[in-house]
Amino acid sequence: MRADALHAAVVRGDRALVRQLLQAGADPNAQDARANTPLMLATDAPMVELLVAGGANARAEDTQGRTLVGRIAATASREEPRVQLLRAVVRAGADVDRANRAGETPLEVAARRGDIELVREMLWLGARVPRALEGTSIRAALPMPSGAGVRLAEEWGWHGRELVFRRLHVRLTTSAAEAVSVPLELGSPLDEALNDGALELALDGPDDQPAPAEVAQQTESVMRVSDEGPHVELTDWKTGRSAWTVAPALAPGRWQLIGMDALPAPFPAFTPGELEAAFERGAPLSMEDRSRWLAVLRRSPEAASPVIHRMRIRLRLASGAVKMLELQLPTGC
């Protein structure tokens, strides 16, 4: 039996064939030309469990001295179920702290890549924090439109053995005036910190040095109709805007952003009839859903209330140029 048949079956994810080959006597620890064992090529937890049950060594290393744990740490793919894969191989006996030939542990590799998800999972699995990482921060890049003129990242830091969210990090790449929209995910650290008033902002210029600026904030509210959990928002109707409020500086290039509750946006006056008409005309709903929500509104007028829809962060640079970040809060149900 050719030694690479099992490798090929693992790459294809064909568990039935892998099981058949193992039962026929295929060596679960055979190495290919790059010293990869079949286990090192596994991309999901069931395949790991199948190979380990067939005798695969979870501590085997490739030519760079990496076990499967180290390979997972070095992989940038978002398509593989990497957390489940990591858990499976560690349960099978792989050392979560095994350094590669360059002396880096999997935790250091994942931290260097800004892979917050893997770093937190490795800590949960018992990985130690190397002394070289203590006191450092990790920046995880946020997706941005091309040509936005800024780069955004979530910045994390160590608190003992725990990785905690620190601040929103902004790096300017151009200084021309422009606005950048930043949609937030419900329950993300950035979203929670913004709501809790615990969000810091760090601002660097193109040379990576702290950029002198004035940071001011403004909130915008829209009308929301809620019904014991579900809600819908009239984003194209009237809006309320708060006054611009300057954020306090903490250090050169760093500011403490003001919490949502401290920047209330006054909402324009309206009558119940105006609201119903706007809801019937402008809500992004099917006719059936619109009728249901109109019934909620007529039954309980108090179900309608303004809610903050976005926060604007104005960066007025020393050059006089202005950049605007629009943090869009999660909406709709």
GUKETI-244980 format. One record per residue: residue in one letter; x, y, z of N, C-alpha, C, O in turn. Coordinates in steps of 0.05 Angstrom, whole numbers, padded with zeros to 5 digits, always signed. Atoms other than C-alpha are relative to their C-alpha. Layout:
! residues N
AXYZXYZXYZXYZ...
//
This chain:
! residues 333
M+00017-00024+00000+00000+00000+00000+00018+00025+00000+00036+00027+00016R-00017-00024+00001+00029+00068-00019-00004+00017+00025-00026+00020+00035A+00001-00015-00026+00047+00111+00041-00017+00025-00003-00027+00035+00018D+00015-00025+00002+00013+00173+00012-00030-00003-00004-00044+00017-00006A+00029+00004+00004-00056+00141+00002-00016+00011+00024-00036+00024+00020L+00014-00010-00024-00075+00157+00074+00001+00031+00001-00018+00044+00009H-00002-00029+00001-00049+00228+00068-00020+00013-00019-00033+00032-00012A+00018-00011+00020-00090+00240+00005-00029-00002+00010-00045+00016+00005A+00027+00003-00010-00153+00213+00038-00006+00020+00022-00028+00031+00024V+00004-00020-00021-00143+00259+00098-00004+00028-00012-00021+00043-00003V+00003-00026+00013-00133+00320+00053-00028+00003-00012-00039+00025-00012R+00026-00002+00012-00198+00303+00017-00023+00000+00021-00046+00006+00015G+00021+00001-00021-00234+00296+00084-00017-00025-00002-00040-00025+00008D+00016+00024+00005-00257+00226+00064+00004-00019+00024+00022-00036+00024R-00003+00016-00024-00266+00194+00133-00005-00030-00005+00007-00047+00008A+00006+00028+00005-00296+00130+00105+00025-00014-00012+00031-00036-00004L-00024+00011+00012-00234+00118+00063+00023-00002+00020+00038-00021+00021V-00020+00000-00020-00188+00137+00120-00004-00024+00019+00015-00038+00025R+00006+00022-00017-00223+00086+00164+00007-00027-00013+00019-00045-00001Q-00006+00024+00015-00217+00033+00110+00030-00005-00003+00039-00027+00000L-00029+00003+00003-00143+00047+00099+00014-00008+00027+00032-00025+00027L-00011+00008-00027-00127+00043+00174-00006-00029+00006+00011-00043+00016Q+00007+00028-00005-00164-00022+00179+00016-00020-00017+00021-00043-00010A-00016+00017+00018-00124-00048+00120+00030+00000+00007+00046-00013-00006G-00028+00000-00009-00059-00032+00157+00017+00024-00007+00041+00023-00004A-00016-00024+00006-00039+00037+00133+00012+00012+00025+00000+00011+00047D-00014-00011-00023+00012+00070+00179-00010+00028+00006-00006+00046-00011P+00011-00027-00006-00022+00129+00214+00022+00020+00006+00016+00044+00009N-00022-00018-00005+00047+00159+00228+00020+00002-00022+00042+00012-00018A-00018-00002+00023+00078+00153+00159+00003+00029-00007-00015+00045-00005Q-00006-00028+00007+00112+00217+00136+00002+00003-00030+00011-00015-00044D-00004-00005+00029+00108+00248+00067+00026+00015-00004+00042+00016+00015A-00026-00013+00006+00165+00287+00034+00006+00024+00017+00029+00031+00020R-00004-00023-00018+00154+00346+00081-00002-00007+00029-00006+00010+00047A+00001+00011-00027+00152+00302+00143-00028+00004+00012-00030+00003+00037N+00027-00002-00010+00077+00311+00149-00011-00028+00005-00011-00045-00013T+00015+00024-00005+00040+00254+00182-00029+00006-00008-00036+00030-00011P+00028-00005+00007-00034+00245+00162-00014+00019+00020-00030+00035+00012L+00013-00017-00020-00055+00278+00228+00006+00029-00005-00012+00046+00000M-00007-00028+00004-00018+00342+00210-00017+00013-00023-00018+00037-00024L+00016-00010+00023-00063+00348+00148-00030+00001+00006-00046+00009-00010A+00029+00000-00007-00129+00340+00186-00010+00028+00003+00004+00046+00013T+00012-00026-00001-00176+00399+00182-00026+00001+00016-00039+00021+00017D+00024+00000-00018-00233+00378+00229+00004-00020+00022+00020-00038+00020A-00003+00017-00024-00241+00346+00297-00006-00029-00004+00008-00046+00006P+00005+00029+00004-00274+00281+00274+00023-00015-00014+00028-00038-00007M-00023+00013+00013-00215+00267+00229+00023-00005+00019+00035-00026+00019V-00020+00003-00021-00167+00279+00287-00007-00024+00017+00011-00041+00022E+00009+00022-00018-00207+00231+00331+00003-00027-00014+00011-00046-00001L-00002+00025+00015-00209+00178+00276+00029-00009-00002+00036-00032+00002L-00029+00007+00004-00133+00181+00264+00012-00008+00027+00028-00026+00028V-00011+00007-00026-00116+00181+00338-00009-00027+00009+00006-00043+00021A+00010+00027-00007-00161+00121+00350+00015-00021-00016+00017-00044-00007G-00015+00019+00016-00121+00088+00294+00029-00001+00006+00045-00015-00008G-00028+00001-00008-00055+00101+00328+00017+00024-00007+00041+00023-00003A-00016-00024+00007-00034+00170+00304+00012+00013+00024-00001+00015+00045N-00015-00013-00021+00017+00206+00347-00006+00030-00001+00002+00044-00020A+00007-00028+00000-00011+00275+00366+00023+00019+00005+00021+00043+00001R-00024-00016-00006+00059+00299+00385+00020+00000-00023+00042+00012-00020A-00018+00001+00023+00091+00286+00317+00005+00028-00010-00012+00045-00009E-00008-00026+00009+00129+00345+00287+00007+00000-00029+00016-00021-00040D-00008-00003+00027+00140+00371+00217+00029+00010-00002+00042+00012+00019T-00027-00009+00003+00205+00397+00188+00007+00026+00014+00030+00033+00018Q-00004-00025-00015+00195+00463+00225-00003-00003+00030-00003+00016+00045G+00002+00005-00028+00187+00429+00291-00028+00006+00011-00031+00009+00035R+00027-00007-00008+00112+00443+00293-00018-00025+00002-00017-00042-00016T+00021+00019-00002+00058+00396+00318-00024+00012-00014-00023+00034-00025L+00025-00011+00012-00013+00404+00291-00008+00025+00015-00020+00043+00003V+00007-00024-00015-00023+00455+00347+00015+00024-00012+00003+00045-00016G-00015-00021+00011+00033+00497+00319-00009+00008-00028-00008+00031-00036R+00010-00006+00027+00006+00491+00248-00027+00015+00001-00031+00033-00015I+00025-00015-00002-00063+00513+00270+00005+00029+00008-00007+00047-00003A-00007-00027-00009-00032+00573+00305+00010+00018-00023+00007+00042-00023A-00012-00015+00022+00003+00593+00240-00018+00003-00023-00011+00016-00043T+00019+00000+00023-00059+00586+00196-00019+00023+00003-00032+00026+00023A+00017-00023+00000-00097+00648+00178-00029-00005-00010-00045+00013-00009S+00026+00006+00011-00157+00612+00148-00023+00004+00020-00020-00003+00043R+00024-00003-00017-00226+00631+00175-00021-00021-00007-00043-00021+00004E+00020+00019+00009-00260+00573+00140+00000-00026+00016-00021-00040+00017E-00002+00025-00014-00236+00515+00182-00011+00003+00029-00008+00025+00041P+00009-00001-00028-00268+00498+00250+00025-00003+00018+00028-00023+00031R-00027+00002-00013-00200+00514+00282-00002-00005+00030+00015-00019+00041V+00002+00003-00029-00223+00518+00354-00006-00029+00007+00007-00041+00025Q+00006+00028-00004-00254+00449+00351+00023-00018-00007+00028-00038+00007L-00024+00016+00008-00193+00422+00315+00021+00002+00021+00034-00018+00028L-00020-00004-00021-00147+00452+00368-00007-00016+00025+00010-00029+00036R+00008+00015-00023-00188+00422+00424+00005-00030-00003+00014-00043+00015A-00002+00028+00005-00188+00354+00392+00029-00010+00002+00034-00030+00014V-00027+00009+00000-00113+00350+00382+00013+00003+00027+00030-00014+00034V-00011-00002-00027-00097+00375+00452-00011-00022+00017+00003-00034+00034R+00011+00022-00015-00145+00324+00481+00014-00026-00007+00016-00044+00009A-00014+00024+00009-00107+00272+00440+00028-00002+00010+00042-00022+00005G-00026+00002-00012-00043+00289+00476+00021+00020-00010+00043+00020-00001A-00019-00020+00010-00011+00346+00437+00007+00021+00021-00011+00028+00037D-00009-00020-00019+00029+00396+00478-00006+00028-00010+00004+00037-00030V+00009-00026+00009-00004+00464+00473+00023+00021+00001+00021+00042-00011D-00022-00018-00003+00062+00497+00493+00025-00007-00016+00046+00005-00013R-00024+00009+00014+00109+00460+00446+00010+00021-00020-00005+00029-00038A-00011-00021+00017+00155+00511+00413+00010-00012-00026+00018-00036-00027N-00011+00009+00025+00176+00506+00341+00031+00004+00000+00042+00012+00020R-00029-00001+00000+00249+00506+00318+00010+00029+00002+00034+00033+00008A-00007-00028-00004+00249+00582+00319-00003+00009+00029+00003+00032+00036G+00003-00007-00028+00233+00580+00393-00026+00012+00008-00030+00020+00031E+00026-00013-00005+00162+00607+00387-00020-00022+00008-00022-00043-00005T+00022+00018-00008+00104+00573+00424-00023+00006-00019-00025+00028-00031P+00024-00006+00016+00037+00566+00388-00014+00025+00009-00025+00040-00008L+00013-00024-00010+00010+00621+00433+00014+00025-00011+00000+00044-00019E-00015-00023+00011+00065+00669+00410-00006+00003-00030-00008+00026-00040V+00006-00002+00029+00052+00652+00337-00028+00012-00005-00031+00029-00022A+00027-00010+00004-00023+00664+00343-00002+00029+00008-00017+00044-00004A+00001-00027-00009-00012+00728+00382+00013+00019-00020+00004+00041-00025R-00014-00016+00021+00037+00754+00329-00018+00005-00024-00017+00026-00036R+00018-00002+00022-00016+00742+00277-00026+00015+00007-00042+00021-00010G+00024-00014-00008-00069+00779+00318-00025-00018+00001-00047-00008-00003D+00022+00019+00001-00112+00717+00323-00012-00003+00029-00005-00022+00043I+00010+00000-00027-00152+00733+00386-00015-00025+00007-00013-00035+00029E+00016+00024-00006-00199+00674+00380+00018-00024+00008+00012-00037+00028L-00017+00022-00007-00142+00623+00380+00016+00005+00026+00019-00013+00042V-00015-00006-00024-00102+00659+00434-00017-00006+00025-00008-00019+00044R+00018+00005-00024-00162+00657+00482-00005-00029+00004-00007-00039+00026E+00005+00029-00002-00175+00584+00466+00024-00014+00011+00022-00032+00028M-00025+00012-00010-00102+00566+00479+00003+00005+00030+00011-00013+00045L-00001-00006-00029-00105+00601+00546-00019-00018+00015-00012-00028+00037W+00020+00018-00013-00168+00562+00563+00010-00028+00002+00004-00043+00021L-00011+00027+00000-00131+00498+00545+00025-00003+00017+00037-00025+00018G-00023+00001-00018-00075+00515+00593+00026+00010-00010+00046+00007+00004A-00026-00010+00010-00023+00549+00551+00010+00022+00019-00005+00037+00030R-00013-00021-00017+00026+00591+00591+00006+00025-00016+00010+00023-00040V-00007-00025+00013+00039+00663+00575+00030+00004+00002+00040+00009+00024P-00029-00003-00002+00113+00669+00557+00007+00028+00010-00008+00047+00006R-00009-00025-00012+00151+00724+00592+00002+00022-00022-00003+00045-00017A-00003-00019+00022+00163+00757+00523-00026+00013-00006-00026+00035-00017L+00026-00011+00007+00088+00769+00516-00011+00018+00023-00028+00035+00018E+00011-00016-00022+00076+00799+00585+00005+00030-00004+00028+00038-00011G-00003-00028+00004+00063+00873+00580-00003+00009-00029-00002+00033-00035T+00004-00007+00028+00052+00870+00504-00029+00001-00006-00046-00007+00010S+00028+00000+00009-00012+00882+00466-00002-00014-00027+00017-00018-00041I+00006+00014+00025-00045+00846+00408-00020+00017-00015-00040+00025-00004R+00019-00014+00017-00079+00882+00351-00013-00019-00020+00001-00032-00035A+00015+00016+00019-00133+00846+00313-00013+00019-00020-00030+00035-00013A+00010-00019+00020-00148+00882+00247-00030-00003-00005-00040-00026-00006L+00028+00000+00006-00220+00901+00233-00003+00004-00030+00013+00019-00042P+00003-00003+00029-00246+00896+00161-00008+00029-00006-00025+00041+00007M+00004-00028+00007-00245+00964+00127-00003+00002-00031+00010-00014-00045P+00001-00004+00029-00265+00989+00057+00026+00010-00011+00040+00025+00003S-00026-00009+00012-00207+01000+00010-00001+00030-00004-00022+00041-00010G-00001-00028+00003-00184+01071+00006-00012+00016+00022-00018+00040+00019A+00014-00013-00022-00214+01088+00074+00018+00022+00013+00007+00040+00026G-00017-00020-00012-00153+01128+00095+00008-00005+00029+00024+00009+00040V-00007+00008-00027-00149+01093+00162+00001-00030+00001-00010-00044-00015R+00001+00028-00006-00134+01025+00189-00010-00002+00029-00001+00012+00047L+00011+00003-00027-00174+01001+00250+00008-00028+00010+00010-00047-00005A-00005+00025-00013-00157+00947+00299-00011+00000+00029-00011+00021+00042E+00006+00003-00028-00182+00921+00365+00027-00006+00014+00042-00023+00005E-00025+00004-00014-00125+00924+00415-00005-00014+00027-00022-00005+00042W+00003+00017-00023-00120+00871+00469+00026-00001+00016+00047+00004+00006G-00024+00002-00017-00073+00863+00528-00004-00022+00021-00025-00033+00024W+00000+00021-00020-00055+00813+00582-00007+00010+00028+00002+00031+00036H+00006-00005-00028-00084+00812+00651+00004-00027+00014-00014-00043+00016G-00007+00026-00010-00048+00755+00685-00001-00020-00023+00013-00017-00043R+00003+00021+00020-00068+00693+00645-00024+00006-00019-00030-00011-00036E+00024-00006+00016-00128+00728+00614+00006+00021-00021+00022+00039-00016L-00003-00020+00021-00131+00767+00549-00025+00018+00001-00047+00008-00002V+00022-00019-00004-00174+00829+00557+00000+00022-00021+00022+00030-00031F+00002-00021+00020-00200+00881+00508+00009+00027+00012+00002+00033+00035R-00011-00025-00010-00164+00948+00515-00012+00024-00014-00023+00042-00001R+00007-00025+00014-00181+00998+00461-00004-00004-00030+00004-00024-00041L+00002-00002+00029-00199+01016+00390+00025+00015-00010+00030+00037-00001H-00025-00012+00010-00134+01031+00352-00004+00010-00028-00012-00006-00046V+00004-00012+00026-00137+01078+00293+00028+00009-00011+00043+00023+00003R-00025-00010+00013-00078+01088+00246-00008+00015-00026-00021+00003-00043L+00005-00016+00024-00082+01143+00194+00019-00008-00022+00043-00012-00018T-00017+00005+00023-00057+01127+00125-00001+00024-00019+00018+00028-00035T+00001-00026+00014-00080+01193+00093-00013+00020+00018-00027+00012+00037S+00011-00021-00017-00101+01259+00124-00023+00015-00012-00032+00034+00000A+00022-00014+00013-00154+01281+00075-00026-00004+00016-00030-00025+00028A+00026+00002-00014-00224+01295+00103-00017-00022-00013-00020-00022-00037E+00018+00020+00010-00269+01235+00096-00013-00014+00024-00004-00013+00047A+00015+00015-00021-00319+01192+00135+00003-00030-00005+00002-00039-00028V-00003+00029+00002-00310+01118+00149-00022-00013+00017-00025-00007+00040S+00021+00014-00014-00368+01073+00167+00010-00026+00012+00024-00042-00002V-00010+00024-00014-00353+01018+00219-00024-00015+00012-00032-00007+00034P+00022+00015-00012-00410+00968+00230+00010-00017+00023+00030-00031+00021L-00007+00016-00024-00408+00935+00299-00017-00025+00001-00040-00025-00008E+00015+00025-00004-00428+00864+00315-00012+00000+00028+00002+00007+00047L+00013+00001-00026-00478+00854+00371+00015-00018+00019+00022-00041+00013G-00014+00015-00020-00443+00832+00434+00030-00002-00004+00044-00016+00012S-00029+00000+00003-00373+00843+00406+00013+00016+00022+00000+00034+00033P-00013-00017-00021-00321+00871+00455-00001+00029-00006-00004+00046+00012L+00002-00028+00007-00322+00936+00416-00027+00011+00005-00030+00033+00016D+00028-00009-00004-00398+00941+00419-00005+00002+00030-00017+00022+00039E+00005+00000-00029-00399+00924+00494+00015+00023+00013+00004+00037+00030A-00016-00022-00012-00343+00973+00511-00012+00027-00006-00012+00045+00011L+00013-00025+00008-00378+01028+00472-00025+00006+00017-00029+00028+00026N+00024-00004-00015-00443+01017+00509+00006+00004+00030-00008+00019+00043D-00007-00002-00028-00409+01011+00577+00016+00025+00007+00022+00030+00030G-00017-00024-00005-00368+01075+00568+00028-00008+00009+00041+00007+00023A-00027+00009-00008-00304+01034+00576+00018-00003-00025+00038-00018-00024L-00016+00002+00024-00276+01044+00506+00021+00023-00002+00014+00046+00000E-00021-00020+00005-00209+01079+00495+00005+00000-00030-00001-00019-00045L-00008-00003+00028-00185+01104+00428+00029+00008-00001+00038+00027+00013A-00028-00008+00005-00112+01106+00406+00002+00008-00029-00009-00005-00047L-00003-00011+00027-00092+01146+00345+00029+00004-00008+00043+00019+00006D-00027-00003+00011-00028+01139+00305+00000+00013-00027-00019+00010-00042G-00003-00011+00027-00004+01178+00245+00013-00020-00018+00018-00043-00010P-00012+00018+00020+00026+01147+00182+00028-00010+00009+00037-00031-00001D-00027+00008-00009+00094+01144+00218-00001-00017+00025+00020-00022+00038D+00004+00016-00024+00065+01101+00275+00004+00015+00026+00005+00003+00047Q-00003-00016-00024+00075+01158+00324-00028+00011+00008-00045+00015-00010P+00025-00011-00008+00017+01185+00366-00007+00025-00015+00010+00043-00017A+00007-00023+00017-00022+01235+00324-00015+00020+00018-00034+00014+00031P+00014-00020-00014-00041+01301+00356-00027+00006-00013-00029+00009-00037A+00027-00004+00011-00116+01313+00348-00019+00008+00023-00012+00005+00046E+00022-00003-00019-00180+01334+00382-00021-00021-00008-00029-00023-00031V+00020+00021+00005-00229+01277+00389-00026+00009+00013-00028+00015+00036A+00027-00008-00010-00303+01294+00395-00020-00022-00009-00015-00036-00029Q+00019+00021+00006-00364+01249+00395-00028+00012-00002-00035+00033+00009Q+00028-00007+00003-00436+01254+00374-00016-00026-00004-00007-00044-00018T+00018+00023+00004-00494+01204+00377-00024+00008-00017-00032+00031-00017E+00024-00004+00016-00553+01197+00330-00020-00021+00008-00014-00045+00009S+00021+00019-00008-00619+01166+00351-00021-00002-00021-00025+00016-00037V+00023+00005+00018-00676+01136+00311-00022-00012+00017-00019-00018+00040M+00023+00010-00014-00745+01111+00330+00000-00031-00002+00003-00042-00023R+00002+00030-00002-00750+01038+00353-00027-00007+00011-00037+00005+00030V+00024+00011-00012-00813+00998+00365+00007-00028+00009+00017-00045-00007S-00008+00025-00012-00803+00939+00412-00024-00016+00009-00044-00004+00016D+00022+00018-00009-00846+00879+00430+00012-00023+00015+00015-00045+00004E-00010+00021-00018-00816+00840+00488+00024-00015-00013+00024-00040-00014G-00024+00012+00011-00749+00827+00454+00004+00008-00029+00022+00023-00035P-00003-00008+00027-00760+00834+00379-00004+00030-00003-00019+00042+00012H+00004-00029+00005-00755+00905+00351+00006+00006-00029+00018-00009-00043V-00005-00010+00027-00754+00944+00287+00005+00030+00002-00007+00044+00019E-00008-00028-00002-00724+01013+00274-00006+00015-00026-00003+00004-00048L+00006-00017+00022-00744+01070+00229+00025+00017-00007+00027+00040+00001T-00026-00013+00005-00674+01088+00203-00002+00022-00020+00016+00039-00022D+00002-00020+00021-00700+01131+00146-00021+00022+00007-00028+00038-00009W+00019-00021-00009-00748+01174+00187+00015+00022+00015+00038+00027+00008K-00013-00021-00014-00732+01229+00236+00024-00011+00017+00024-00034+00025T-00022+00007-00017-00666+01228+00274+00006+00022+00019+00001+00046+00014G-00009-00019-00020-00640+01262+00336+00030-00001+00002+00042-00022+00000R-00029-00001-00002-00568+01285+00343+00008+00015+00025-00003+00037+00031S-00011-00014-00024-00530+01303+00406+00019+00022-00008+00028+00023-00031A-00021-00019+00005-00483+01361+00412+00027-00014-00002+00030-00036+00010W-00027+00011+00000-00410+01347+00396+00013+00004+00027+00012+00026+00038T-00013-00001-00026-00373+01331+00460+00028-00009-00002+00034-00031-00013V-00028+00007+00002-00298+01331+00467+00007-00022+00019+00000-00021+00043A-00008+00022-00017-00269+01266+00494+00025+00007+00015+00043+00020+00005P-00023-00007-00016-00219+01272+00551+00025-00016-00009+00023-00040-00015A-00025+00013+00008-00146+01257+00533+00012-00015+00024+00011-00005+00047L-00013+00016-00021-00110+01203+00573+00030+00002-00001+00044+00002+00019A-00029-00001+00005-00041+01208+00543+00004+00009-00029-00016+00009-00044P-00003-00007+00029-00010+01230+00476-00010-00022-00018-00002-00045-00016G+00011+00020+00019-00050+01195+00422-00021-00018+00012-00029-00038-00001R+00020+00017-00012-00101+01165+00471-00021+00016+00013-00016+00036+00026W+00023-00014-00011-00171+01186+00492-00019-00021+00013-00020-00044+00004Q+00022+00015-00012-00226+01159+00537-00026+00008-00013-00035+00030-00010L+00025-00007+00013-00289+01155+00495-00023+00001+00020-00024-00015+00039I+00023-00004-00018-00353+01178+00528-00021-00021-00006-00026-00027-00029G+00020+00022+00004-00406+01124+00539-00025+00010-00013-00031+00034-00013M+00024-00007+00015-00470+01122+00500-00020+00015+00017-00032+00034+00009D+00020-00012-00017-00514+01139+00559+00006+00029+00007-00012+00044+00014A-00008-00027-00007-00475+01203+00572-00003+00020-00023+00002+00044-00020L+00003-00017+00023-00488+01230+00502-00029-00004-00012-00031-00013-00034P+00027+00004+00010-00564+01229+00495-00006+00018-00024+00002+00041-00025A+00007-00015+00024-00591+01251+00428-00030+00009+00001-00047-00009+00001P+00028-00008-00001-00655+01294+00433-00015-00007-00026-00004-00003-00048F+00015+00009+00024-00709+01268+00386-00021+00021-00007-00034+00032+00011P+00020-00020+00008-00754+01314+00345-00028-00007+00009-00035-00031+00011A+00027+00005-00007-00826+01322+00366-00016-00014-00022-00010-00010-00046F+00017+00014+00020-00878+01278+00331-00027-00007+00013-00029-00008+00038T+00026+00009-00010-00951+01257+00338-00003-00030-00005+00011-00040-00022P+00004+00029+00005-00976+01185+00343-00008-00005-00029+00000-00025-00041G+00008+00003+00028-01008+01194+00274+00024+00001-00019+00025-00015-00038E-00024-00002+00017-00942+01216+00243+00017-00025+00002+00028-00034-00018L-00017+00024-00004-00906+01156+00273-00013-00023-00015+00001-00039-00028E+00014+00022+00013-00959+01107+00248+00003+00002-00031+00008-00017-00045A-00003-00004+00028-00956+01138+00179+00028-00006-00010+00032-00019-00031A-00028+00005+00007-00880+01136+00177+00006-00030+00001+00020-00041-00015F-00005+00029-00003-00880+01064+00202-00013-00016-00023-00001-00034-00034E+00014+00014+00021-00932+01042+00151+00014+00004-00027+00014-00014-00044R-00012-00007+00025-00895+01076+00095+00030-00008-00002+00039-00016-00023G-00029+00001+00002-00822+01070+00113+00013-00024+00013+00037-00028+00009A-00014+00023-00013-00809+01007+00155+00008-00021-00020-00008-00028-00038P-00010+00020+00019-00766+00956+00118-00011-00028+00006+00004-00046+00014L+00013+00024-00008-00817+00900+00128-00019-00009-00022-00026+00006-00040S+00021+00010+00018-00864+00855+00089-00027+00012+00009-00029+00022+00031M+00026-00010-00007-00938+00876+00088-00011-00014+00025-00023-00001+00042E+00010+00015-00023-00955+00821+00138+00014+00009+00026+00001+00014+00046D-00015-00009-00024-00900+00841+00187-00007+00029+00007-00009+00036+00030R+00006-00028-00006-00917+00915+00179-00027+00002+00014-00030+00018+00033S+00026+00000-00013-00990+00900+00198+00003-00008+00029-00010+00003+00047R-00004+00010-00027-00966+00862+00259+00012+00022+00018+00002+00026+00040W-00013-00021-00016-00921+00918+00283-00018+00024+00004-00016+00037+00024L+00019-00022-00004-00974+00971+00271-00020-00007+00022-00028+00011+00037A+00018+00009-00021-01020+00930+00315+00014+00003+00028+00001+00012+00047V-00015-00003-00025-00966+00930+00369+00001+00030+00008-00003+00037+00031L-00003-00029-00005-00957+01005+00362-00027+00012+00010-00027+00029+00028R+00026-00011-00008-01032+01019+00367-00009-00011+00027-00023+00003+00042R+00007+00012-00026-01040+00972+00426+00016+00012+00023+00006+00016+00045S-00018-00010-00021-00980+00999+00464+00017+00022-00011+00040+00017-00019P-00016-00022+00011-00957+01068+00443+00027+00003+00013+00046+00013+00001E-00025-00002-00014-00902+01064+00496+00021-00019-00012+00045-00018-00004A-00019+00018+00012-00870+01009+00454+00019+00015-00019+00040+00004-00026A-00018-00016+00017-00840+01064+00411+00016+00019+00017+00006+00033+00034S-00018-00018-00014-00780+01102+00437+00026+00004-00016+00034-00014-00031P-00026-00005+00014-00716+01134+00410+00022-00019+00010+00022-00025+00034V-00022+00017-00008-00654+01091+00411+00025+00010-00016+00022+00017-00040I-00024-00009+00014-00582+01109+00393+00007-00020-00022+00010-00044-00017H-00004+00016+00024-00568+01083+00324+00030+00000-00009+00039-00020-00020R-00028-00001+00007-00496+01106+00312+00014+00021+00017+00002+00040+00027M-00017-00021-00013-00439+01144+00344+00020+00009-00020+00033-00007-00034R-00021-00012+00017-00394+01191+00305+00023+00008+00017+00020+00021+00039I-00024-00009-00013-00323+01202+00326+00015+00018-00019+00024+00009-00040R-00013-00019+00017-00292+01264+00297+00029+00004+00008+00034+00011+00031L-00029-00003-00005-00216+01267+00292+00009+00026-00014+00012+00026-00039R-00009-00025+00012-00194+01339+00281+00030+00001+00004+00040+00005+00027L-00029+00002-00001-00120+01335+00265+00013+00027+00003+00001+00048-00003A-00015-00025-00004-00067+01387+00280+00003+00015-00027+00005+00039-00027S-00002-00013+00026-00063+01400+00205-00026+00014-00008-00026+00029-00027G+00026-00011+00006-00136+01421+00206-00018-00019-00015-00042-00014-00017A+00017+00020+00013-00160+01360+00168-00018-00014+00020-00011-00016+00044V+00020+00013-00017-00220+01323+00196-00006-00028-00011-00011-00031-00035K+00009+00027+00007-00234+01248+00195-00024-00007+00018-00025+00001+00041M+00024+00008-00015-00300+01218+00217-00002-00030+00000-00002-00042-00022L+00007+00028-00002-00312+01148+00242-00029-00002+00009-00037+00011+00028E+00028+00004-00007-00385+01127+00243-00003-00029+00010-00002-00048-00006L+00004+00026-00011-00395+01068+00290-00029-00006-00001-00046+00006+00013Q+00028+00007+00004-00459+01035+00268-00008-00022+00020+00004-00044+00019L+00009+00019-00020-00495+00999+00325-00017-00022-00014-00031-00016-00033P+00017+00022+00011-00528+00931+00311-00030+00008+00001-00039+00019+00021T+00028-00008+00001-00601+00943+00289-00017-00023-00011-00007-00043-00021G+00020+00018+00012-00664+00906+00270-00002-00026+00015+00016-00034+00030C+00005+00027-00012-00693+00839+00292-00015-00017-00020-00022-00040-00014
//
